[in-house]
Amino acid sequence: MGAEHNGGKRTGLGRISQWLQAARSPKDTGADADRESLLLAAAAAGLPLAPAAHPADYRCSCNRIGCPTPGRHPVSFAWQTQSTTDRSQIERWARHQPLANFITATGMVHDVLDVPLEAGREALERLLSTGVEVGPVAESGGDRMLFFTATRGTPEDEDEWWPCELDCHPETMDEHPGMRWHCRGSYVLVPPARLPGDRAVEWVRGPEYPLPDPLTLLEALTDACSRYAGAEPDFTSAWP
């Protein structure tokens, strides 16, 4: 769904509403007929998956009283080692747990840049209109947009790790109301997923798009987040 050309000029601006409308079509809303194929497509693109909780009435299926992230967390504490792209295993999970959401563990093959929805829409239009290669993108819960990128890696030598103050882990989500960088030790819900209040996680651009280098998206995303927040944050401390 990249920007099109018309007489040598790019016409990508204004297409975001069409992508969002397509993302909400019945084929992408997690209907039983397509749920498994969408999960398998994500796994085929290299996204390691593991089962997650799902909404149960107004509660979380984990039955934890006051669950802080209903429908958003893995079922198993061993989700990092459990996550897989194995087709047979994902088929078994999907069929035996027909209501389950799925998470994808970041920092193995891919990272995710997670931004407020309005900032994400603005950045997506800007990136596509200027010809930047954008990978898979999902809308999450009606308030966040997820940009899937190649990972910074998980080097064996800890000294080679490239730290960033934007790094986000499940327990630090509230500390990053603007941009979150999900890398090793973190996860996001993968479409299709359901959330309380009839909200959903849906693809805007599917996993068939190659994963870009995160640095090619970072400037547009930080600029959009700055305008969304109404202030110019200092991101200089985020870099080593």
Beta strands, then each sheet from edge to edge (+ up, - down):
strand 1: 5-6
strand 2: 9-10
strand 3: 49-52
strand 4: 55-56
strand 5: 59-60
strand 6: 101-105
strand 7: 110-116
strand 8: 137-140
strand 9: 144-150
strand 10: 167-168
strand 11: 180-182
strand 12: 187-190
strand 13: 193-195
strand 14: 199-205
sheet 1: 1+ 2-
sheet 2: 3+ 6- 12+
sheet 3: 4+ 5-
sheet 4: 10+ 11+ 7- 9+ 8- 14+ 13-
end
